[in-house]
Amino acid sequence: MAIETPKLEHVTTLRRRKLEIGANLFVQIVAAAVLVVMVNWLVARHYLRFDWTKTRYYQIADKTKQALHALKEPVDVVVFIPVSSEHGYVEKVLEDARDLLKEMQFVGGDKLRVEYVDPDRNLARAKQLVEKFKLEAPDAIIFVCGERHRYVRLDDLVDIDASEYGMGQGRIRAFKGEGVFLSAIQTVTEEKPPKVYFLTGQGEHDPNDSDQREGYSTLSQYIKRDNITVARWNLMEKQVLPDDAGVIVIAGPHQEFTPTELAVLDDYLKKQGGRLLIMLDPNRKTGLETWLRNWNVQVDDDLAVAKGGVLLGTELLIVNAIGTEYTQHPITAKLQDVNTTFPYARSVHRVAGRAATGADQPTVTELVKTPPSFWGETDLKSERMTFDPGKDIKGPLCLAVAVESSRPPGVELKTAQGRMVVVGSSGFVDNSGLSGGNLDFFMNSMNWLLKREQLIAVSPKLPQEFRLDMTPNQTRGVYALVIIGMPLAVALLGLAAWGRRRK
């Protein structure tokens, strides 16, 4: 009995030690699990985000952040676009739109709520959206705030290379989603939409006319999509301008304005801080040409033309002036790589010999110019137009200017500064000439006049493209390295390891 006692004590000690080790291990596992949960909880709520792309492709602009922080009401975003499409770029655009909305949600928080609806899978919800928002097809991203809503199409988010668009594999030149989304948010959150009046009575273009050459109905639809009300106003009949006008548009008048009407326009700009968008055509005397000289704007009596080659012995002329050079200005901030076209345009520029700015005179900025190959033809009745150095205007020609009334230093004025944009063509935004660059130029001008610069402060994102050009010999070398060389190297290392173990 005396011999077995130490053995029992030894067994008891071993059991106690095993229990202690087990308990210690259990505590360690529980502590590690608790630590992992705590770390994940902290990381989920306190983390840093970085955009490592070279062009900051996924970084949103400060203007967008300010607008999202300033949201007072929740904005619902419904992505109502089918994933499957005949266009090859749809998947890429949806991916970029999804990433952008995630970044905007991160800034906007609970005030920006996003829902994705695939009409191919959720037919009931798709039918509800089509009926509620009067959609023609499930191809829109809908922004909703209260009773106000606006939708944007897929094509509004990107600039597509036209040479490849027809094949269904269009190459994306630029992603404009951030600017479009910001505009939509601004549109649905504005309590009172601004109002734009098109003057009538002098043969101007009608915003309700669907004629291809004379009508502005397509342009009117785009204006309304930015939560801007469109109306008409006959200045000759009423002799006053509306009190609620955000912008007055004078689109290609055919007749002359009376001195009384010009005085009304002058008071509107100077005393009321009004906004004017004037589009004038060649070979038309409207009275605005002389009036604009008081605002340091010179409208020449010419036609912008360029030589277009020879066809069957006849020299061709180009009468669609192309805008390729832009001055730094909010209106042209996003047009540096985009051409604009101005059919049958006359040159518009700052009055020669007068300064661009001054304490007692308006600020005039020349916005867009043609290539040097265009000149201003002054003999509009000539059957054969050629450049005459003694009469004609040498290119490049300026086709549009922005004007802002002066504010003397040290003087605080109760009324806002008047703003005006003058363009030497009215056909560049008619139903037949409303292309991408032209529409951007017009809407940027409209937003600048309305002092909605935040809508034109976001530049499009240019996708990063990387190309690796190799000669046929280099291609064969890479193929041999990957298909033959790397497996062979692994096999040789395995044989070497097997040989060493045998020894």
C-alpha positions as a printed Julia matrix, in Angstrom:
503×3 Matrix{Float64}:
   0.0     0.0      0.0
   2.86    2.34     0.8
   4.29    1.72    -2.65
   1.03    2.67    -4.61
   0.36    6.0     -2.85
   2.88    8.07    -4.86
   1.41    6.74    -8.07
  -2.1     7.98    -7.18
  -0.76   11.4     -6.25
   1.15   11.53    -9.54
  -1.97   10.67   -11.54
  -3.99   13.32    -9.68
  -1.3    15.91   -10.4
  -1.28   15.03   -14.12
  -5.06   15.38   -14.32
  -4.93   18.74   -12.57
  -2.24   19.98   -14.96
  -4.27   18.81   -17.98
  -7.34   20.62   -16.66
  -5.29   23.78   -16.09
  -3.78   23.6    -19.58
  -7.22   22.95   -21.11
  -8.8    25.8    -19.18
  -5.94   28.12   -20.09
  -6.26   27.14   -23.77
 -10.02   27.69   -23.66
  -9.56   31.14   -22.11
  -6.98   32.0    -24.77
  -9.32   30.89   -27.58
 -12.23   32.88   -26.11
  -9.97   35.92   -25.61
  -8.67   35.64   -29.18
 -12.23   35.34   -30.52
 -13.35   38.36   -28.49
 -10.33   40.32   -29.71
 -11.07   39.43   -33.35
 -14.72   40.51   -32.93
 -13.69   43.78   -31.26
 -11.1    44.53   -33.95
 -13.63   43.84   -36.72
 -16.23   45.98   -34.94
 -13.79   48.88   -34.68
 -12.51   48.47   -38.24
 -16.07   48.38   -39.61
 -16.78   51.78   -38.02
 -13.4    53.49   -38.11
 -11.38   52.96   -41.25
  -9.43   54.82   -43.9
 -10.14   54.68   -47.64
  -7.52   55.2    -50.32
  -7.68   55.53   -54.08
  -4.43   54.15   -55.47
  -5.29   54.72   -59.14
  -3.03   57.11   -61.01
  -5.86   59.45   -62.11
  -7.9    59.17   -58.86
 -10.63   57.47   -60.88
 -12.71   56.5    -57.83
 -12.35   59.78   -55.91
 -15.37   62.11   -55.91
 -14.99   65.88   -56.19
 -15.26   68.33   -53.3
 -18.38   69.88   -54.91
 -20.09   66.49   -54.77
 -19.11   66.01   -51.13
 -20.47   69.44   -50.21
 -23.78   68.71   -51.92
 -24.1    65.32   -50.18
 -23.26   66.76   -46.76
 -25.88   69.47   -47.31
 -28.74   67.05   -47.99
 -31.72   67.82   -45.76
 -34.08   65.16   -47.1
 -33.34   61.55   -48.07
 -32.71   60.93   -51.75
 -33.62   57.5    -53.17
 -31.66   56.19   -56.14
 -33.13   53.31   -58.15
 -30.76   51.68   -60.64
 -33.28   50.26   -63.1
 -31.09   48.82   -65.86
 -30.92   45.2    -67.06
 -27.5    43.62   -66.75
 -27.79   41.89   -70.11
 -27.64   44.23   -73.1
 -26.63   44.24   -76.74
 -24.07   46.97   -76.08
 -20.74   45.67   -74.84
 -20.05   48.68   -72.63
 -23.14   48.29   -70.41
 -21.46   46.01   -67.9
 -18.52   48.42   -67.51
 -20.82   51.44   -67.11
 -22.92   49.65   -64.49
 -19.78   48.68   -62.59
 -18.53   52.28   -62.61
 -21.98   53.57   -61.61
 -22.16   51.07   -58.75
 -18.68   52.06   -57.48
 -19.59   55.75   -57.73
 -22.83   55.29   -55.8
 -20.92   53.42   -53.08
 -18.54   56.39   -52.71
 -21.47   58.81   -52.66
 -23.27   56.69   -50.05
 -20.14   56.72   -47.9
 -20.29   60.53   -47.86
 -24.06   61.0    -47.82
 -24.78   58.31   -45.25
 -28.44   57.57   -44.57
 -29.52   60.53   -46.72
 -28.63   58.62   -49.91
 -30.42   55.3    -50.32
 -29.69   53.06   -53.31
 -31.81   50.22   -54.73
 -30.83   47.94   -57.61
 -33.67   46.51   -59.7
 -33.01   44.0    -62.47
 -36.18   43.98   -64.63
 -35.33   40.51   -65.91
 -35.56   39.06   -62.38
 -37.98   41.33   -60.5
 -40.91   41.79   -62.88
 -43.34   43.07   -60.25
 -41.03   45.86   -59.08
 -40.12   46.69   -62.69
 -43.79   47.09   -63.64
 -44.35   49.32   -60.62
 -41.44   51.62   -61.59
 -42.54   51.85   -65.24
 -46.06   52.87   -64.25
 -45.02   55.27   -61.49
 -42.37   57.2    -63.44
 -43.89   56.79   -66.93
 -40.78   55.1    -68.32
 -40.71   53.82   -71.87
 -38.1    51.15   -71.15
 -36.1    49.81   -68.17
 -32.9    51.7    -68.91
 -32.72   54.49   -66.35
 -31.25   55.48   -63.0
 -34.0    57.27   -61.09
 -33.38   59.92   -58.4
 -36.33   60.59   -56.11
 -36.8    63.13   -53.32
 -40.33   63.61   -52.01
 -42.63   64.21   -54.98
 -39.79   65.27   -57.29
 -37.87   62.85   -59.46
 -35.44   62.8    -62.33
 -34.04   59.93   -64.33
 -30.86   59.65   -66.37
 -30.23   57.27   -69.24
 -27.27   54.97   -69.59
 -25.97   56.95   -72.58
 -25.95   60.11   -70.43
 -23.21   58.62   -68.25
 -20.55   58.05   -70.9
 -18.99   59.39   -74.07
 -18.79   56.51   -76.55
 -16.42   56.24   -79.49
 -18.84   56.54   -82.42
 -16.64   54.44   -84.7
 -17.26   51.37   -82.54
 -20.74   52.08   -81.25
 -22.51   50.4    -84.14
 -20.78   47.1    -83.47
 -22.15   46.91   -79.94
 -18.64   47.1    -78.52
 -18.36   50.86   -78.08
 -15.21   52.08   -76.38
 -15.78   54.41   -73.44
 -13.89   57.65   -73.91
 -15.05   59.28   -70.66
 -17.32   58.46   -67.71
 -19.53   61.46   -66.85
 -21.51   59.77   -64.1
 -20.45   61.97   -61.19
 -21.48   65.22   -62.87
 -24.75   63.68   -64.09
 -25.58   62.23   -60.65
 -24.77   65.53   -58.92
 -27.01   67.37   -61.37
 -29.83   64.91   -60.7
 -29.48   65.28   -56.92
 -29.45   69.06   -57.24
 -32.52   68.85   -59.46
 -34.7    66.81   -57.09
 -33.63   68.66   -53.92
 -34.27   72.2    -55.17
 -37.41   73.52   -53.49
 -38.28   75.92   -56.3
 -36.99   75.16   -59.81
 -35.58   78.08   -61.82
 -37.52   79.33   -64.8
 -36.16   80.01   -68.3
 -38.06   82.21   -70.73
 -37.59   82.1    -74.51
 -38.45   85.45   -76.08
 -40.9    85.42   -78.98
 -42.22   88.03   -81.38
 -39.05   88.6    -83.46
 -38.99   85.27   -85.3
 -36.97   83.45   -82.64
 -36.76   79.66   -82.31
 -39.69   78.11   -80.46
 -38.94   75.69   -77.58
 -42.15   73.8    -78.39
 -41.48   73.44   -82.13
 -40.45   69.95   -83.32
 -39.23   71.08   -86.75
 -35.73   69.76   -87.5
 -34.27   73.1    -88.63
 -36.24   75.68   -86.69
 -37.47   73.83   -83.61
 -35.96   73.65   -80.13
 -38.23   70.92   -78.71
 -35.37   68.47   -78.06
 -33.35   71.15   -76.3
 -36.41   72.03   -74.23
 -36.65   68.42   -73.02
 -33.03   68.45   -71.85
 -33.58   71.74   -70.02
 -36.64   70.36   -68.23
 -34.7    67.25   -67.19
 -32.46   69.55   -65.14
 -35.5    70.68   -63.14
 -35.75   73.96   -65.05
 -39.15   75.26   -66.13
 -39.39   76.4    -69.77
 -41.8    79.15   -70.87
 -42.23   81.7    -73.66
 -42.49   85.48   -73.36
 -43.45   88.1    -75.95
 -41.42   91.2    -75.07
 -42.98   93.35   -77.8
 -46.45   92.64   -76.45
 -45.75   93.13   -72.73
 -42.83   95.62   -72.81
 -41.5    94.21   -69.52
 -39.63   91.08   -68.52
 -41.03   88.52   -66.04
 -40.07   88.94   -62.4
 -39.43   85.22   -61.89
 -37.06   84.78   -64.82
 -33.9    82.85   -64.06
 -32.59   83.27   -67.62
 -33.93   85.07   -70.69
 -33.05   83.32   -73.97
 -32.99   85.21   -77.28
 -32.61   82.47   -79.9
 -31.94   83.67   -83.44
 -34.23   86.71   -83.87
 -35.08   87.74   -87.46
 -36.37   91.27   -86.81
 -34.88   94.33   -85.14
 -35.53   95.12   -81.49
 -37.04   98.51   -80.76
 -35.18  101.06   -78.59
 -37.75  100.45   -75.85
 -37.07   96.71   -75.86
 -33.31   97.3    -75.76
 -33.77   99.64   -72.79
 -35.74   96.91   -70.99
 -32.91   94.45   -71.58
 -30.36   96.98   -70.36
 -32.26   97.65   -67.13
 -32.74   93.92   -66.63
 -28.98   93.34   -66.68
 -27.79   96.44   -64.85
 -30.47   97.07   -62.23
 -31.87   93.58   -61.66
 -28.71   91.53   -62.14
 -30.45   89.6    -64.9
 -29.23   86.68   -67.02
 -29.27   86.67   -70.83
 -28.38   83.99   -73.37
 -28.25   85.55   -76.83
 -27.76   83.56   -80.05
 -27.41   85.59   -83.25
 -27.23   84.4    -86.87
 -25.27   85.86   -89.81
 -26.88   88.29   -92.22
 -29.47   89.36   -89.65
 -29.69   92.91   -88.3
 -31.42   92.77   -84.93
 -30.3    95.96   -83.21
 -28.59   93.82   -80.58
 -25.25   94.21   -82.4
 -25.03   97.93   -81.57
 -26.44   97.42   -78.08
 -23.86   94.71   -77.29
 -20.98   97.12   -78.03
 -21.95   98.95   -74.83
 -21.13   95.67   -73.09
 -17.73   95.42   -74.83
 -19.0    92.69   -77.18
 -18.38   92.93   -80.93
 -20.67   90.91   -83.22
 -19.2    90.94   -86.74
 -21.27   90.94   -89.92
 -19.56   87.89   -91.38
 -19.84   84.14   -91.92
 -17.32   81.65   -90.55
 -16.12   79.48   -93.46
 -13.16   77.28   -94.39
 -11.99   75.52   -97.53
 -13.22   71.95   -97.8
 -11.44   70.67  -100.9
 -12.51   70.32  -104.54
 -15.31   68.15  -105.94
 -15.79   67.84  -109.74
 -13.84   71.03  -110.3
 -15.88   72.99  -107.75
 -14.23   74.27  -104.58
 -16.2    73.3   -101.5
 -16.65   75.48   -98.43
 -17.23   74.37   -94.84
 -19.95   76.48   -93.2
 -20.16   74.41   -89.99
 -17.59   76.19   -87.85
 -15.76   73.89   -85.44
 -14.82   74.99   -81.95
 -11.55   73.38   -80.84
  -9.84   75.95   -78.6
 -11.38   76.89   -75.26
 -10.5    79.6    -72.75
 -10.37   78.62   -69.07
 -13.87   79.33   -67.75
 -16.57   77.42   -65.82
 -18.57   77.02   -69.04
 -15.71   75.34   -70.9
 -14.15   73.49   -67.95
 -15.28   70.06   -69.22
 -14.93   70.69   -72.98
 -11.16   70.64   -73.41
 -11.2    67.36   -75.38
 -14.59   67.82   -77.07
 -15.36   69.57   -80.35
 -18.38   71.84   -80.74
 -19.96   72.73   -84.08
 -21.66   76.01   -84.94
 -23.48   75.92   -88.31
 -23.73   79.23   -90.17
 -21.98   81.17   -87.44
 -20.73   84.74   -87.2
 -17.75   85.77   -85.13
 -18.31   87.23   -81.65
 -15.45   88.67   -79.62
 -14.37   91.37   -77.21
 -14.3    94.89   -78.66
 -10.78   95.55   -79.91
  -8.78   98.04   -77.87
 -10.79   97.6    -74.69
  -9.52   95.72   -71.66
 -11.08   92.4    -70.7
 -11.79   93.6    -67.17
 -12.06   96.86   -65.29
 -13.72   98.55   -62.34
 -16.18  100.46   -64.54
 -16.8    98.01   -67.38
 -18.06   94.45   -67.79
 -15.78   91.44   -67.8
 -15.71   89.76   -71.22
 -14.26   86.27   -71.72
 -13.84   84.79   -75.19
 -14.95   81.19   -74.72
 -14.42   79.17   -77.9
 -12.39   79.64   -81.09
 -12.13   77.9    -84.44
  -8.93   76.52   -86.01
  -6.89   79.06   -88.02
  -8.21   77.59   -91.29
 -11.57   79.34   -90.75
 -11.98   82.98   -91.72
 -14.83   85.48   -91.43
 -16.27   86.11   -94.9
 -17.78   89.61   -95.06
 -19.09   89.47   -98.65
 -22.07   87.25   -97.95
 -23.58   87.76  -101.41
 -20.53   86.47  -103.24
 -21.02   83.21  -105.14
 -17.33   82.3   -104.78
 -16.02   83.05  -101.34
 -12.26   83.41  -100.93
 -10.23   85.01   -98.19
  -9.62   88.71   -98.89
  -7.0    90.09   -96.43
  -8.31   93.62   -96.89
 -11.96   92.83   -96.06
 -12.32   89.47   -94.41
 -11.47   88.51   -90.82
  -8.49   86.22   -90.37
  -8.85   83.11   -88.23
  -8.96   81.73   -85.65
 -12.41   83.18   -85.01
 -14.1    83.54   -81.64
 -17.68   82.23   -81.72
 -18.95   82.86   -78.18
 -18.24   85.11   -75.2
 -19.3    85.28   -71.56
 -20.02   88.67   -69.99
 -20.36   89.67   -66.35
 -21.29   93.18   -65.26
 -18.8    95.16   -63.22
 -18.88   95.71   -59.48
 -16.75   98.67   -58.37
 -14.24   97.76   -55.64
 -15.33   98.64   -52.12
 -18.97   99.05   -53.12
 -21.57   96.53   -51.97
 -24.53   96.2    -54.31
 -27.83   94.72   -53.23
 -28.57   93.26   -56.66
 -26.51   90.46   -58.17
 -24.11   91.02   -61.02
 -25.67   90.62   -64.44
 -24.43   87.76   -66.59
 -24.69   87.16   -70.32
 -23.55   84.61   -72.9
 -23.47   85.62   -76.57
 -23.11   82.98   -79.3
 -22.72   83.64   -83.04
 -25.1    80.84   -84.08
 -28.59   79.7    -83.12
 -28.57   76.5    -85.18
 -26.03   74.71   -83.0
 -28.8    73.58   -80.6
 -31.77   73.16   -82.94
 -33.33   69.71   -83.34
 -30.88   68.78   -86.11
 -27.68   70.19   -84.6
 -27.96   69.13   -80.96
 -24.88   66.92   -80.62
 -23.02   65.96   -77.44
 -20.51   68.82   -77.4
 -23.11   71.4    -78.38
 -25.53   70.27   -75.69
 -22.78   70.35   -73.05
 -21.79   73.88   -74.09
 -25.4    75.1    -73.94
 -26.22   73.45   -70.6
 -22.94   74.63   -69.08
 -23.82   78.17   -70.21
 -27.29   77.8    -68.73
 -25.98   76.55   -65.38
 -23.36   79.33   -65.24
 -26.04   81.94   -65.87
 -28.17   80.39   -63.12
 -25.13   80.34   -60.82
 -25.27   76.57   -60.56
 -21.53   76.22   -61.07
 -21.41   73.14   -58.85
 -23.14   71.24   -61.66
 -20.34   72.0    -64.13
 -17.41   71.74   -61.71
 -17.11   67.97   -61.95
 -14.97   66.79   -64.85
 -15.57   63.47   -66.61
 -13.42   60.5    -65.57
 -11.1    59.22   -68.26
 -10.69   55.43   -68.06
  -7.13   54.18   -67.72
  -5.97   52.2    -70.69
  -2.79   50.14   -70.72
  -1.44   48.61   -73.9
   1.42   46.15   -74.28
   2.72   46.05   -77.84
   5.04   43.12   -78.62
   6.69   41.86   -81.77
   5.93   38.3    -82.96
   9.3    37.11   -81.6
   8.54   38.63   -78.19
   5.1    37.0    -78.18
   6.62   33.58   -78.94
   9.21   34.13   -76.2
   6.55   34.93   -73.58
   4.53   31.9    -74.7
   7.55   29.59   -74.36
   8.4    31.03   -70.91
   4.89   30.63   -69.5
   3.83   27.36   -71.16
   7.17   25.52   -71.19
   9.75   27.35   -69.09
   7.86   27.76   -65.81
   6.52   24.15   -65.61
   9.96   22.85   -66.56
  11.61   24.94   -63.81
   9.19   23.54   -61.21
   9.9    19.99   -62.41
  13.66   20.5    -62.18
  13.37   21.88   -58.65
  11.3    18.85   -57.68
  13.89   16.46   -59.12
  16.68   18.3    -57.29
  14.81   18.06   -53.98
  14.11   14.36   -54.57
  17.81   13.73   -55.3
  18.97   15.46   -52.14
  16.55   13.45   -50.01
  17.79   10.16   -51.55
  21.33   11.04   -50.53
